[in-house]
Amino acid sequence: MTDLDQRLAPEFFDRAQERVRAMMAEEGFDAFLTDHPEDIAYLTGFFHHPSERPVAIWLESSGRVVMLLPELEREYAESQTARAELVAFFEYPGVTSPFAVLASAVRPWGRVGFSSSMTFQRLAAARAAMKAADFVASDLIGRARYVKFPEEIALHREAARVTDRMLDAGVRLVTDAISAGGDLPTEAELERHVTATGTGIMYAEHRNVVVASLLAGGLVYSGANSAFPHGLPSVNRLKAGDTFMLSLGCAVGGRFIEGERTFVLGEPTADQRRYHDTIRDAQALGRETIRAGRECREANRLCLEVIREAGLGDYIRHRQGHGIGLGMHEAPWLEDGDATLLAAGMVVSNEPGIYVPGHAGYRISDSMLVTPDGAEALTTFPRNLDDCTIAL
């Protein structure tokens, strides 16, 4: 039992904003504009459901931080003690555009960075309202989020603990059904069970639970359905001989973790053992390739080479992994096209997989904390096939 407050202290956001301002100074920005919900949560602690009504942060090199938001969100932002000056517009699209309201409250001049995820419509509205500003696309805030502060790492660790308990709960649902001699669960029933387990743990053991885009849940699929890397849970019922996958995760304080394991129901066949052992070996090497100072693309190459050397390269469908933080998937990318250097404090997934059409998929994933001398797997559920075989 833990007693964790998921809300970070105001001082955290001061440090996050200072980190971004320092990068702005290095890259020559007078101000920065972002409407990405994860950036907003990172800089101010305000979590919200995005809609057509813009919510955006304007951060000046001088230190001023302004949040543009609709009036109907003002009290909600105040309830979360959002670390910014609030500037509200009444409605969207409004007689006066929201970005014109922002422009009237700030100094819209100089070299202004903007999040490259911003839609063309919103960027055009900002440019129309701030004609004196030179807008330049930048991933600066995304890069600022790469290395986690200690408070964030504590949240990731707790999310990993909850994710491991969700995996335990999924296995128990199957083994209890076997013991009872009744029907095995469907993929959808299994998914609902592990989701309820994760959310139940958080509300029972945490204070001020932060509801992010996903609180807890994941992908649950069996047999041929698991050969689709992102297949959705179906009404397919688990059956003897199946390979099935629990691809789970949760967000504690808005900080994500994923943990994935592949199981076999009954005595594994030679092919099932070969596929699972190959992924186990690739994932084990992947835990070694993730280390500070190594390029993401090199970590990916070394990890996936294990699969290719085993003669299963035709079944590869994706990279080794990706960054994790306020998003379940975020940069940097452990992929051939990303030369980003891994650094201590990053959290990334290590999830090599193969997908055999008409048979099944095999994937093992841990969320890894990059340390000064290697990497630590935050999720700890057993990985070997003997531990992931469920006897009938």
N, C-alpha and C positions, 0 to 999 in steps of 0.2 A: 504494500500500500504506500502510495506517495501522496504528498500534499503540495502539488506544484501549481504555482500561479502562472497561467499561460501568457498573461500580459506583461510585456517588458516595461521596465521603468523608463520614465521620460529621459533620463540621462543617456540611455542607449541611442535614442534617436538623435540627440545632439551629436554623438560621436559618428553616427552614420552620415548625418548631414555634413559634418566637418570632413569626413573622408571624401565625399563627393566634391565639396568645394576645393579641396586640395588638388584633386584630379582636374577640376575645371581650370584652376590656375595653371597647371602644367600644360594643358591643351588649349589655353587661350580663350576660354569662354567667359563672357560677362554674366550670363544667366543660363539657366537650363529649364526646359519645359518638358514634362512627361505626363501622359495620361494613362500609363500602364498601371493596372490595379496593383501589381506586385511591387512596382517602384514606389507607389503611394504608400503601401503598407510598410515598406522598408524604411522610408524616410519619415513617416509620421505616426505609424501605428494604426492608421485608419483602414479597416477592412470593409469592403462594400461590394454590392452586386452591380457590376457595370450595366449601363443601359444607354439609351440614346442621349440622355442628359449627361454632358461631360463632367467628369471630376478630373482635375489636373493639378499638378504641383509646379509652381514657379519658384525656382531657387536662384537667388542672386549671389554673386561672388562676395558681396558686402556682408552676407550672413542672413539676409531676410528670406523667410520661407513663407510663401502664400499658397493656400489651397483654394482653388476655384471649385465650387460645388453648387448644386441646386439647393434652394432654400429648404426643400423638403428633407434634405440630408443633414442640414446644419446641426440639429439637436442630436442626431445619431453620431455625428463626428465629435461633438462635444462630450457625449457620453463615453466615447472611447479616448477622451483626452488627447485628441489628435494634436501632434506637435507642430502646429503651423498656425499662421494668421488666416482666419476664414474670410473669404470673400464670396458671397452668395448671389446667384441670379435667381429670378423668380420662377421662370419656366422655360422650356425648350419647345420650339426654336426661339421664342421671345421676340418682342418688338426690338429690343437691343440684344444682339447676339451675346452668348456667354463669354466669348473671348474678348468682345469689346468691353464687357464689364470688368474682366481681368485687366485689360490694357489701361483702363481708367484708374486702376488701383496700384499699378506698378510703374517701373521705368522701362518701357519696352524699346530698348535701344541696344546697339552694340552687337557683338557676336553671340548669338543665342543657340545653344545646342538643343536639339529635340530628339525624343526617343524615336528610333527608326521604325517602331511598331505603330506609330500614330497613323491613323487613316488619312488618306488624301483629303477627305472632306474637312476633317478637323484641322489639318495643317493649313489648308487654304483659308479657313476661317481665322486662324491665328495670324497668318500673314496679312490678311486684309485688315485686321484690327491693329496690327503692330508694324506699320509700314517702314518704320525707321530701323527695324531689327534685321540683321543678317542671319537667317535661319540655316543651321548646318546639322545634318543628320549625324547622330552619334550613338554608339552603344556604351557610352561612358558609365551610366548607372548600372547597367548589366555587369560590366567588368568590376565595378565597385562591390557588387554583391558576391563575387566569386569566393573571396576569403571570408569565412564566417567569424564573427565576434564570439568570445567565450559564451555569452548568454545564448546565442543561437545554437552553438554546439550542444549545450545542455538540453535545449528543446529537441534537437535532432536525436540525441541519445534516448530521450524519453519516448519519442515517436518510434524508435527502433525497438524498444522494450515492448511497446504496445503491439507493434507489427508481429513480433515473435509470438506473442500471446494469441494473436489472430490466427497465425499458422497452426499453433497448438489446437485452437478451438475447431478449425476446419478438419484436422485429422481426427479429433475426438468425435465429431459429428458422424464421420464415416465409420469409425470403429464401433461406436455405440449402435449404429444401425446394423452392423454385421453381427454384433453380440445379441441383439434383439431378434435377429432372424427375419426382419422385415425388409421392405424396399430400401435400397440405397438412395441417398438424396439426389435430386436433380442438380445441374449446375446452378440454376437460379436459386434453389433452396440453400445450397452451400454458400453462395455469394451473400444472400440475405443474412445468414447466420454469422459469418465472419464480420460483416459490416456492423451488425448489432453488437457483436462482442467488442469491437474497437471503440465504437461510440459509447457503449455502456461503461467501459473502463475509464474513458476520459471524464465523463460526467460524474462518475463515482469517486474518482481519485484526484481530480484537478479542480482548481478554482478559475473562474473567468475564462471558460473555454472559448477559444477563438474559432469561429466557424469560417473556414476558408473555402476555396472552390470545391474541395473534397475533404470531408472530415475523416472518413475511414471507408475502406472498400477495396475494390479492385476487380480483376478479371479472373474468372473461374471457368475452366473449360476442360473437356475430356475427349479422348479418342481423336477422331479425325478433326473435330472442331478445334483442337489445340494446335493443329498445324497452321492455323491463321494466327500470326503473332499478336494481333490485337482483336481476336474474335471476341464477341460479346457472349455472356452467359446465356444458355438456352434452356429449354425444358428437357434436354437430353438427360436421361437418368444414368448415373454411373453403373458400370457393370463389370463383372469379373474379367480380368485380363487388360482392362483399360490402363493407358497412361493418362494421368490427369495433372493439371497444373493449377496451383494456387499462386496467383500473381497479385500480391496484396500490398497495402500501404496505408499510411494515415498522415495527418498533419497535426502537430502539437504546437500551439502558438503560431500557426501558419507555416511552420517549417516541416517539410515533407521528408518521408523515408519510404523506400520500397524494399520489400523482401519477397523473393519468389523461389519456390521449390517445385520440382516435378516428381510425382509419385507414380507407383505402379501398384495396381490392385491384384494381388496374387503373385505367384512365382513368376519372376521376369523371364522373358524369352531371351535367347542369345542376342537378337537384334536390339531389344529394349536395353539390355545390359551394355551393349556396345555404344548405343547412342547416349545413354545417361552417363557412362563412364567418360566418354569423350568430352562432354560438356563439363563434367566435374573437373577434369584435368585442365581444360581451357580456363575455367573460372578460377581454379587454384593458381595457375600461372598469372592470371589477370590480377590477383591480389598482390603479386610480386611486381608486376609491371607498373602499377600505379604508385608513383613515388615523386616527390618534389624534384623539380628540375628536368623531368622527362617530358617530351612533347606528347600531347594527347594522341596524335596520329601514330607515334611509335608504340605507345602502350597498346593501342588498338591492334596494330599489325602483329605484335608479338603474341597477343592473346588469341587472335583468330587464326594464326598460323598453326596452332595446335589442332584445330578442326580440319584445316586443309591437309595437314600432314597425315591425319587419320583417314583421308580419302572421302571426307564428308563435306567438302567445300561447296558442292552444288546445293547443299541444303541451308547455307547461310543466307539470311534475309536482312540482317541489320548489323550495326556497329557493336562494339564492346559495351558502350555505355554513354552516359551524359551527366551533366551537372544536375544537382538537386539543391533546392533551397526553398524560397517562397513559391517556386513552381516545381511540380513533379518532374517536368522536363525543362531544363534551361541550359544555357551555355555555361562552361565549355562542353564540346562534344568529343567523346573518345571515338574518333572516326578519322579516316585517311585524309580528309580535307582540313583538319583543324590542327594548326601548329602551336596552339597555346601551350605554354609551359605549365605543368601542374605545380601547385604551390601548397605548402602546409596551411591547413585551415579550410581547404576546399572539401566539399562533399560531392562525390560522384558515384554513379552506379557502376557495377561490374556484372554484366548480364549477357555473356555470350549465349547464343542459342542456335539450334538447328530445327528445321521444320520439314518433315517428311510428308509430302502430299498423300492424302488418303489414309495415313497412319496416325501420326501425332507430332506434337512439338515437344522439344526438350529445352528448358531454360532454367538456369540457376542465377539468382541475382542477390547481391548484397549491396547495401549502401556503405560506401567506404569514406572514412575520414582520412585525408592526406595528412601525414605527420612529418616532422622534420627528417625522420629516418626511414620512412616507408609509408604504410597505410594500415588502418585499423578497420576491420569489418564491424560495423555497428550492429547489424543484424546477425544473429548467432545460431539460428535453427540449423540442425544437422543437414549436411549436404550429400553424404554418400548414399548410394542406392540402397544398401542394406538398411539404413535408417529411414529411407523414404519408400520402403516396400511395406504395404499393408496386407497382412496375412488374411486369408479368407477361411 
